[in-house]
Amino acid sequence: MKCPVCKKEWPTSMQVARHILGTGDKPHREWVDGQGLSFFDLLVEQALSPGNKSYQILSEVIEKVQAEIR
């Protein structure tokens, strides 16, 4: 799986999601927000709630856009 922002490759979409939320720079934040999600809300949810709900939500979006990544 590739990061849709920086094209860095990871074995799974969940790892790409962790990378995107962990990087948190402007291009990654803008990409998440551009997908109809809120980077800030996902980050807060991940920090305050048990489990990996935010990663899972972002992971599903990442899987859907893989065909568009060059």
SEKETI-425437 format. One record per atom (N, C-alpha, C): atom name; x, y, z; residue number from 1; residue in three letters. Coordinates in nm, 4 decimals. Layout:
REM residues N
atom, east, north, up, n, res
CA, X, Y, Z, NUM, ALA;
...
//
This chain:
REM residues 70
atom, east, north, up, n, res
N, 0.0843, -0.1178, 0.0000, 1, MET;
CA, 0.0000, 0.0000, 0.0000, 1, MET;
C, 0.0892, 0.1247, 0.0000, 1, MET;
N, 0.0454, 0.2234, -0.0751, 2, LYS;
CA, 0.1193, 0.3490, -0.0814, 2, LYS;
C, 0.0442, 0.4593, -0.0099, 2, LYS;
N, 0.1217, 0.5478, 0.0505, 3, CYS;
CA, 0.0639, 0.6686, 0.1071, 3, CYS;
C, 0.0195, 0.7557, -0.0097, 3, CYS;
N, -0.1063, 0.7992, -0.0115, 4, PRO;
CA, -0.1545, 0.8809, -0.1223, 4, PRO;
C, -0.0926, 1.0207, -0.1264, 4, PRO;
N, -0.0219, 1.0587, -0.0220, 5, VAL;
CA, 0.0388, 1.1915, -0.0162, 5, VAL;
C, 0.1851, 1.1876, -0.0596, 5, VAL;
N, 0.2645, 1.1062, 0.0092, 6, CYS;
CA, 0.4088, 1.1050, -0.0168, 6, CYS;
C, 0.4561, 0.9821, -0.0933, 6, CYS;
N, 0.3657, 0.8902, -0.1199, 7, LYS;
CA, 0.3914, 0.7687, -0.1982, 7, LYS;
C, 0.4812, 0.6664, -0.1282, 7, LYS;
N, 0.5105, 0.6881, -0.0005, 8, LYS;
CA, 0.5893, 0.5908, 0.0749, 8, LYS;
C, 0.5087, 0.4624, 0.0862, 8, LYS;
N, 0.5751, 0.3480, 0.0745, 9, GLU;
CA, 0.5055, 0.2196, 0.0749, 9, GLU;
C, 0.5110, 0.1514, 0.2108, 9, GLU;
N, 0.3992, 0.0874, 0.2451, 10, TRP;
CA, 0.3836, 0.0128, 0.3695, 10, TRP;
C, 0.3146, -0.1191, 0.3365, 10, TRP;
N, 0.3333, -0.2222, 0.4191, 11, PRO;
CA, 0.2713, -0.3522, 0.3909, 11, PRO;
C, 0.1179, -0.3526, 0.3956, 11, PRO;
N, 0.0588, -0.2689, 0.4816, 12, THR;
CA, -0.0870, -0.2714, 0.4957, 12, THR;
C, -0.1436, -0.1294, 0.4981, 12, THR;
N, -0.2730, -0.1190, 0.4692, 13, SER;
CA, -0.3388, 0.0122, 0.4734, 13, SER;
C, -0.3453, 0.0660, 0.6163, 13, SER;
N, -0.3504, -0.0217, 0.7139, 14, MET;
CA, -0.3515, 0.0211, 0.8538, 14, MET;
C, -0.2192, 0.0907, 0.8883, 14, MET;
N, -0.1094, 0.0399, 0.8358, 15, GLN;
CA, 0.0199, 0.1036, 0.8606, 15, GLN;
C, 0.0296, 0.2383, 0.7897, 15, GLN;
N, -0.0320, 0.2489, 0.6727, 16, VAL;
CA, -0.0353, 0.3776, 0.6026, 16, VAL;
C, -0.1161, 0.4771, 0.6857, 16, VAL;
N, -0.2275, 0.4321, 0.7414, 17, ALA;
CA, -0.3103, 0.5195, 0.8256, 17, ALA;
C, -0.2308, 0.5685, 0.9462, 17, ALA;
N, -0.1569, 0.4791, 1.0096, 18, ARG;
CA, -0.0732, 0.5191, 1.1238, 18, ARG;
C, 0.0318, 0.6202, 1.0807, 18, ARG;
N, 0.0897, 0.5967, 0.9633, 19, HIS;
CA, 0.1895, 0.6890, 0.9085, 19, HIS;
C, 0.1283, 0.8273, 0.8875, 19, HIS;
N, 0.0108, 0.8330, 0.8258, 20, ILE;
CA, -0.0522, 0.9615, 0.7955, 20, ILE;
C, -0.0859, 1.0374, 0.9231, 20, ILE;
N, -0.1489, 0.9708, 1.0192, 21, LEU;
CA, -0.1832, 1.0391, 1.1444, 21, LEU;
C, -0.0589, 1.0735, 1.2251, 21, LEU;
N, 0.0433, 0.9900, 1.2168, 22, GLY;
CA, 0.1664, 1.0149, 1.2910, 22, GLY;
C, 0.2506, 1.1256, 1.2309, 22, GLY;
N, 0.2462, 1.1387, 1.0986, 23, THR;
CA, 0.3252, 1.2426, 1.0326, 23, THR;
C, 0.2670, 1.3793, 1.0648, 23, THR;
N, 0.1405, 1.3961, 1.0353, 24, GLY;
CA, 0.0700, 1.5177, 1.0747, 24, GLY;
C, 0.1165, 1.6465, 1.0108, 24, GLY;
N, 0.1957, 1.6392, 0.9037, 25, ASP;
CA, 0.2363, 1.7632, 0.8388, 25, ASP;
C, 0.1217, 1.8161, 0.7521, 25, ASP;
N, 0.1392, 1.9341, 0.7001, 26, LYS;
CA, 0.0304, 2.0007, 0.6281, 26, LYS;
C, -0.0216, 1.9196, 0.5092, 26, LYS;
N, 0.0643, 1.8645, 0.4224, 27, PRO;
CA, 0.0100, 1.7877, 0.3094, 27, PRO;
C, -0.0724, 1.6666, 0.3523, 27, PRO;
N, -0.0290, 1.5951, 0.4557, 28, HIS;
CA, -0.1033, 1.4786, 0.5039, 28, HIS;
C, -0.2354, 1.5215, 0.5675, 28, HIS;
N, -0.2332, 1.6281, 0.6465, 29, ARG;
CA, -0.3565, 1.6796, 0.7079, 29, ARG;
C, -0.4560, 1.7232, 0.6003, 29, ARG;
N, -0.4076, 1.7944, 0.4998, 30, GLU;
CA, -0.4961, 1.8424, 0.3936, 30, GLU;
C, -0.5570, 1.7271, 0.3146, 30, GLU;
N, -0.4786, 1.6207, 0.2920, 31, TRP;
CA, -0.5322, 1.5056, 0.2194, 31, TRP;
C, -0.6471, 1.4422, 0.2978, 31, TRP;
N, -0.6262, 1.4211, 0.4277, 32, VAL;
CA, -0.7315, 1.3613, 0.5111, 32, VAL;
C, -0.8562, 1.4492, 0.5088, 32, VAL;
N, -0.8384, 1.5779, 0.5295, 33, ASP;
CA, -0.9522, 1.6701, 0.5286, 33, ASP;
C, -1.0210, 1.6710, 0.3924, 33, ASP;
N, -0.9438, 1.6549, 0.2861, 34, GLY;
CA, -0.9981, 1.6525, 0.1513, 34, GLY;
C, -1.0798, 1.5282, 0.1203, 34, GLY;
N, -1.0670, 1.4274, 0.2050, 35, GLN;
CA, -1.1442, 1.3038, 0.1867, 35, GLN;
C, -1.2783, 1.3096, 0.2597, 35, GLN;
N, -1.3100, 1.4261, 0.3135, 36, GLY;
CA, -1.4356, 1.4411, 0.3868, 36, GLY;
C, -1.4246, 1.4001, 0.5325, 36, GLY;
N, -1.3031, 1.3816, 0.5791, 37, LEU;
CA, -1.2773, 1.3475, 0.7187, 37, LEU;
C, -1.2122, 1.4679, 0.7857, 37, LEU;
N, -1.2007, 1.4614, 0.9157, 38, SER;
CA, -1.1309, 1.5657, 0.9898, 38, SER;
C, -1.0063, 1.5046, 1.0531, 38, SER;
N, -0.8898, 1.5518, 1.0091, 39, PHE;
CA, -0.7645, 1.5016, 1.0650, 39, PHE;
C, -0.7646, 1.5173, 1.2164, 39, PHE;
N, -0.8027, 1.6340, 1.2625, 40, PHE;
CA, -0.8032, 1.6633, 1.4056, 40, PHE;
C, -0.8969, 1.5688, 1.4810, 40, PHE;
N, -1.0185, 1.5495, 1.4300, 41, ASP;
CA, -1.1149, 1.4616, 1.4966, 41, ASP;
C, -1.0657, 1.3174, 1.5014, 41, ASP;
N, -1.0045, 1.2698, 1.3914, 42, LEU;
CA, -0.9501, 1.1342, 1.3903, 42, LEU;
C, -0.8389, 1.1194, 1.4930, 42, LEU;
N, -0.7543, 1.2197, 1.5017, 43, LEU;
CA, -0.6428, 1.2152, 1.5961, 43, LEU;
C, -0.6930, 1.2135, 1.7408, 43, LEU;
N, -0.7900, 1.2981, 1.7715, 44, VAL;
CA, -0.8467, 1.3031, 1.9066, 44, VAL;
C, -0.9154, 1.1706, 1.9396, 44, VAL;
N, -0.9940, 1.1195, 1.8467, 45, GLU;
CA, -1.0630, 0.9906, 1.8665, 45, GLU;
C, -0.9623, 0.8799, 1.8960, 45, GLU;
N, -0.8544, 0.8770, 1.8188, 46, GLN;
CA, -0.7534, 0.7729, 1.8371, 46, GLN;
C, -0.6865, 0.7851, 1.9732, 46, GLN;
N, -0.6622, 0.9070, 2.0169, 47, ALA;
CA, -0.5929, 0.9288, 2.1442, 47, ALA;
C, -0.6815, 0.9009, 2.2649, 47, ALA;
N, -0.8109, 0.9280, 2.2537, 48, LEU;
CA, -0.8977, 0.9204, 2.3709, 48, LEU;
C, -0.9837, 0.7948, 2.3801, 48, LEU;
N, -0.9949, 0.7191, 2.2713, 49, SER;
CA, -1.0820, 0.6017, 2.2726, 49, SER;
C, -1.0006, 0.4741, 2.2578, 49, SER;
N, -1.0451, 0.3669, 2.3209, 50, PRO;
CA, -0.9747, 0.2395, 2.3053, 50, PRO;
C, -0.9951, 0.1839, 2.1647, 50, PRO;
N, -0.9031, 0.1009, 2.1221, 51, GLY;
CA, -0.9140, 0.0400, 1.9896, 51, GLY;
C, -0.8509, 0.1281, 1.8833, 51, GLY;
N, -0.8733, 0.0895, 1.7600, 52, ASN;
CA, -0.8110, 0.1591, 1.6475, 52, ASN;
C, -0.9146, 0.2143, 1.5506, 52, ASN;
N, -1.0238, 0.2677, 1.6022, 53, LYS;
CA, -1.1333, 0.3129, 1.5169, 53, LYS;
C, -1.0877, 0.4146, 1.4120, 53, LYS;
N, -1.0110, 0.5136, 1.4514, 54, SER;
CA, -0.9647, 0.6156, 1.3571, 54, SER;
C, -0.8749, 0.5558, 1.2502, 54, SER;
N, -0.7846, 0.4677, 1.2909, 55, TYR;
CA, -0.6981, 0.4012, 1.1941, 55, TYR;
C, -0.7807, 0.3188, 1.0962, 55, TYR;
N, -0.8828, 0.2508, 1.1459, 56, GLN;
CA, -0.9668, 0.1678, 1.0594, 56, GLN;
C, -1.0437, 0.2521, 0.9584, 56, GLN;
N, -1.0981, 0.3645, 1.0032, 57, ILE;
CA, -1.1708, 0.4544, 0.9131, 57, ILE;
C, -1.0768, 0.5043, 0.8034, 57, ILE;
N, -0.9607, 0.5520, 0.8422, 58, LEU;
CA, -0.8651, 0.6036, 0.7458, 58, LEU;
C, -0.8118, 0.4923, 0.6557, 58, LEU;
N, -0.7923, 0.3749, 0.7102, 59, SER;
CA, -0.7448, 0.2599, 0.6342, 59, SER;
C, -0.8399, 0.2249, 0.5197, 59, SER;
N, -0.9694, 0.2311, 0.5454, 60, GLU;
CA, -1.0686, 0.2012, 0.4416, 60, GLU;
C, -1.0610, 0.3034, 0.3280, 60, GLU;
N, -1.0425, 0.4288, 0.3618, 61, VAL;
CA, -1.0301, 0.5339, 0.2596, 61, VAL;
C, -0.9034, 0.5112, 0.1775, 61, VAL;
N, -0.7956, 0.4778, 0.2436, 62, ILE;
CA, -0.6678, 0.4533, 0.1765, 62, ILE;
C, -0.6806, 0.3391, 0.0769, 62, ILE;
N, -0.7497, 0.2322, 0.1158, 63, GLU;
CA, -0.7691, 0.1188, 0.0256, 63, GLU;
C, -0.8487, 0.1594, -0.0985, 63, GLU;
N, -0.9471, 0.2453, -0.0816, 64, LYS;
CA, -1.0317, 0.2884, -0.1934, 64, LYS;
C, -0.9557, 0.3730, -0.2951, 64, LYS;
N, -0.8551, 0.4484, -0.2502, 65, VAL;
CA, -0.7853, 0.5386, -0.3414, 65, VAL;
C, -0.6561, 0.4792, -0.3998, 65, VAL;
N, -0.6224, 0.3557, -0.3656, 66, GLN;
CA, -0.4975, 0.2972, -0.4135, 66, GLN;
C, -0.4860, 0.2977, -0.5659, 66, GLN;
N, -0.5940, 0.2717, -0.6361, 67, ALA;
CA, -0.5901, 0.2670, -0.7822, 67, ALA;
C, -0.5569, 0.4035, -0.8438, 67, ALA;
N, -0.5845, 0.5104, -0.7695, 68, GLU;
CA, -0.5606, 0.6468, -0.8193, 68, GLU;
C, -0.4175, 0.6944, -0.7969, 68, GLU;
N, -0.3419, 0.6234, -0.7126, 69, ILE;
CA, -0.2068, 0.6658, -0.6767, 69, ILE;
C, -0.1099, 0.6246, -0.7867, 69, ILE;
N, -0.0290, 0.7179, -0.8297, 70, ARG;
CA, 0.0683, 0.6902, -0.9358, 70, ARG;
C, 0.2075, 0.6838, -0.8794, 70, ARG;
//
